[in-house]
């Protein structure tokens, strides 16, 4: 049974979504505050985290940052904050998806299923990927540059792995979205890809303003110069 940490302070929403998630076979752990969420996170092992942004004693963004210090678990932001800057921030700090209120239950459940499916399918029989000074240890999800461990978000890690598994192949934003998200999830804004690539470049490139590893191919997409 998949375990979900659900961080939300709206009682009616908690009751409705908890019922739906349990009906679909998920085990739900509920936190109504930032403090409760951090306590449950330390004491439990989960497959997915659903985070509200505005909490009585803090922000879901802070919880996300803390989780990303030690884990690449899928994180879904669920919030009424629908401004582009809010969505970009959520993705930029390590969120895997972002759904705004109000929303359809079917969409909510499909995106949870997609996040869990992608998380499971991202593992394979390889143990390492290497390209010049970049090394990915697949068994523990760690990335090294010149032997120094890099701190990547879950999506930065998956994006880097996608590039390194497809060296010298031009990947369009649509192809990248199809790998990081389900192909039918057309509601994902392609601008998120730009955010991920910019952030990833700051961590793996010697000079992010003149990238040598992730190359932009004008009007076509990006490729890993491997």
C-alpha positions in Angstrom: 0.0 0.0 0.0 1.4 3.4 -1.0 1.8 5.9 1.8 1.0 9.5 1.3 1.8 12.4 3.7 -1.0 14.9 3.2 -0.3 18.4 4.6 -3.4 20.6 4.6 -5.3 22.7 7.1 -8.7 22.8 5.3 -10.8 20.3 7.2 -13.5 19.9 4.5 -10.8 19.3 1.9 -8.9 16.9 4.2 -12.1 14.8 4.7 -13.1 14.7 1.0 -9.6 13.9 -0.4 -8.7 11.5 2.4 -11.9 9.5 1.7 -11.1 9.4 -2.1 -7.5 8.5 -1.6 -8.3 5.7 0.9 -10.9 4.4 -1.5 -8.2 4.1 -4.2 -6.0 2.1 -1.9 -3.7 4.7 -0.4 -2.7 5.0 3.2 -3.0 8.6 4.3 -1.1 10.4 7.1 -2.5 13.9 7.7 -0.7 17.0 9.1 -2.6 20.3 9.6 0.5 22.4 10.4 4.1 22.7 9.4 5.1 21.4 12.8 3.0 18.2 12.5 4.3 17.7 8.9 7.9 17.8 10.0 7.2 15.4 12.9 5.4 12.9 10.7 8.2 13.2 8.0 10.9 12.3 10.5 9.0 9.4 12.0 7.6 7.8 8.8 8.5 6.5 5.3 6.3 7.7 2.5 5.8 7.3 -1.3 4.4 10.8 -2.0 4.0 14.1 -0.2 1.1 16.5 -0.9 1.7 20.0 0.3 -0.5 23.0 0.8 1.5 26.2 0.6 -0.3 28.4 3.3 -0.2 26.7 6.7 -1.1 28.2 10.1 2.5 28.1 11.3 4.5 28.4 8.1 4.8 27.6 4.5 4.7 24.4 2.4 7.7 25.7 0.5 9.7 25.4 3.7 8.7 21.8 4.2 9.6 21.1 0.6 13.1 22.6 1.0 13.6 20.5 4.1 12.5 17.3 2.5 14.7 17.9 -0.5 17.8 18.0 1.7 17.5 14.3 2.2 14.9 12.8 -0.2 13.8 12.8 -3.8 10.3 11.6 -3.0 7.6 13.0 -5.4 6.1 16.2 -4.1 2.7 17.6 -5.3 1.8 21.2 -4.3 -2.0 21.6 -3.8 -2.9 25.2 -3.2 -5.0 28.2 -4.1 -1.9 30.2 -5.0 -2.2 30.2 -8.8 0.1 33.1 -9.8 2.9 32.1 -12.2 5.6 33.2 -9.6 4.1 30.8 -7.0 4.0 27.9 -9.4 7.5 28.6 -10.6 8.8 28.8 -7.1 7.2 25.5 -6.1 8.8 23.7 -9.1 12.1 25.5 -8.7 12.6 24.4 -5.1 11.9 20.8 -5.8 8.2 20.2 -6.3 7.3 17.7 -9.0 3.9 19.0 -9.8 1.5 21.8 -8.9 -2.3 21.7 -8.9 -4.4 24.8 -8.0 -7.7 24.9 -6.3 -10.5 24.4 -7.3 -9.7 21.2 -9.2 -11.5 18.1 -10.5 -11.0 15.0 -8.3 -10.3 12.8 -11.4 -7.4 15.2 -12.4 -6.1 15.2 -8.8 -6.0 11.4 -8.7 -4.5 11.0 -12.2 -1.7 13.3 -11.3 -0.9 11.4 -8.1 -0.9 8.1 -10.1 1.4 9.7 -12.7 3.9 10.9 -10.0 4.0 7.5 -8.4 4.3 5.7 -11.7 7.2 7.9 -12.9 9.0 7.5 -9.6 8.8 3.7 -9.9 9.7 3.6 -13.6 12.7 5.8 -13.3 14.8 2.9 -11.9 16.5 0.4 -14.1 19.3 -2.2 -14.1 22.1 0.3 -14.7 24.2 1.3 -11.7 26.0 4.3 -13.0 26.0 6.9 -15.8 29.2 8.8 -16.7 30.0 11.7 -19.0 33.3 13.4 -18.6 33.3 14.9 -15.1 29.7 14.1 -14.3 28.8 10.8 -12.6 25.4 9.5 -11.6 25.1 6.7 -9.1 21.7 5.3 -10.0 21.3 2.9 -7.0 21.3 5.7 -4.5 20.3 8.7 -6.7 23.5 10.6 -6.2 25.3 12.9 -8.7 28.9 13.9 -8.6 30.9 16.5 -10.5 34.7 15.9 -10.4 34.1 13.7 -7.4 32.1 16.3 -5.4 28.5 15.4 -4.6 25.9 17.8 -6.1 22.6 18.6 -4.4 19.9 18.3 -7.0 16.1 18.4 -6.7 14.2 15.3 -7.9 13.3 16.9 -11.2 16.9 18.2 -11.8 18.1 14.7 -11.2 15.6 13.1 -13.6 16.3 15.7 -16.2 20.1 15.2 -16.0 19.6 11.5 -16.2 17.4 11.8 -19.3 20.1 13.9 -21.0 22.9 11.6 -20.1 21.0 8.5 -21.3 20.5 10.3 -24.6 23.8 11.9 -25.5 24.1 14.1 -28.6 20.3 13.7 -29.3 18.2 16.8 -29.6 15.3 16.6 -27.2 12.4 19.0 -27.8 10.6 20.5 -24.8 7.6 18.2 -25.6 9.9 15.1 -25.6 11.3 16.2 -22.2 7.8 16.8 -20.8 6.8 13.4 -22.1 9.6 11.8 -20.1 9.3 13.8 -16.9 5.5 13.9 -17.1 2.9 11.7 -18.8 2.4 12.4 -22.5 -1.2 13.2 -22.0 -0.5 15.8 -19.3 -0.7 18.7 -21.6 -1.6 21.1 -18.8 2.1 21.2 -17.8 3.6 24.5 -18.9 6.7 24.0 -21.1 8.2 27.1 -19.3 8.9 24.7 -16.4 11.5 23.0 -18.6 13.3 26.2 -18.9 13.4 26.7 -15.2 14.7 23.2 -14.6 17.4 23.5 -17.2 18.5 26.9 -15.9 18.8 25.5 -12.4 20.6 22.4 -13.5 23.1 24.4 -15.5 24.1 26.4 -12.4 25.0 23.1 -10.7 26.8 21.1 -13.5 28.3 23.7 -15.8 31.6 25.4 -15.2 30.2 28.6 -16.6 26.3 28.4 -16.7 26.1 31.5 -18.9 28.1 29.7 -21.6 26.9 26.1 -21.2 29.0 23.3 -22.7 27.1 20.3 -21.4 23.4 21.1 -22.0 23.3 22.9 -25.3 20.4 24.9 -26.5 19.4 24.1 -30.2 17.4 27.1 -31.4 13.8 26.4 -32.3 14.4 22.7 -31.7 15.3 22.0 -28.0 18.3 20.8 -26.1 21.0 18.2 -26.2 23.6 16.7 -24.0 27.0 17.3 -25.4 28.4 13.9 -24.3 
